[in-house]
């Protein structure tokens, strides 16, 4: 029978000598032939085989206790059950890593959008694109408020996040839906008739989070325009008139609320000037005007 001192056993198995000593101390792998006289550890070929098994199981992320149980239970059924259980754990980790990757991808995309839109500041640079968008799952809350503003929006988002703090949500974007804004009315008419701020704050969720969704942002054809900085009254009026002019020139009507989707990564919100630097995409669902519909 071949016997190997700890250094040789370490070289043959690829397990550090310090780890073999630790396995001996905890009773996971005791040398078959210890020499009491000189306190040397002598390992057999069978011990080397067990080392290889232990090393393989540890690479599969088995705990020490799981390895101990695996070595102790010699029947195939027990070992099969352990491997099946480990497979389920690996699948859960794989899904978690995939979700993490998707979240990182969204963060990258968000920052790339910010970098690409650094010059989106003045009215003359506004452009409206038409996009077909799918249904988007939301977690949102709608309420009527006496006024709007940065502080009001922040408070509403914070309350919603606090309510679902334990849900570990995968949030794609933050959004505001301004149900009190009717883009088909002239700005002065809209402003005079405004009784209150009918606001819906929420989060666009990833498709994996539909179980906690409580609303849907309906799919359809949308006009989309990127803007930078929170619009004050004067700037908002310019944006409102700009959108109305575009609707008229392109024979569209707005359908549904005006929507602001935050493009600035929300992890950066504490470090920016909202009035100048925050990047949003304003979206509004569009349909052909009634005259166009009648002529079709």
Secondary structure, 3 states (H helix, E strand, C coil): CCEEEHHHHHHHHCCCHHHHHHHHHCCCCCCCCCECCCCECEEEHHHHHHHHHHHHHHHCCCCHHHHHHHHHCCCHHHHHHHHHHHHHHHHHHHHHHHHHHHHHHHHHHHHHHHHHCCCCCCHHHCCCEEEEECCEEEEEEEEEECCCCHHHHHHHHHHHHHHCHHHCCCEEEEEEEECCCCCCCCHHHHHHCCCCEEEEEEEEECHHHHHHCCEEECCEEEEEEEEECCCCHHHHHHHHHHHHHHHHHCCEEEEEEEEEEECCCHHHHHHCCHHHHCEEEEEEEEEECHHHHHHC
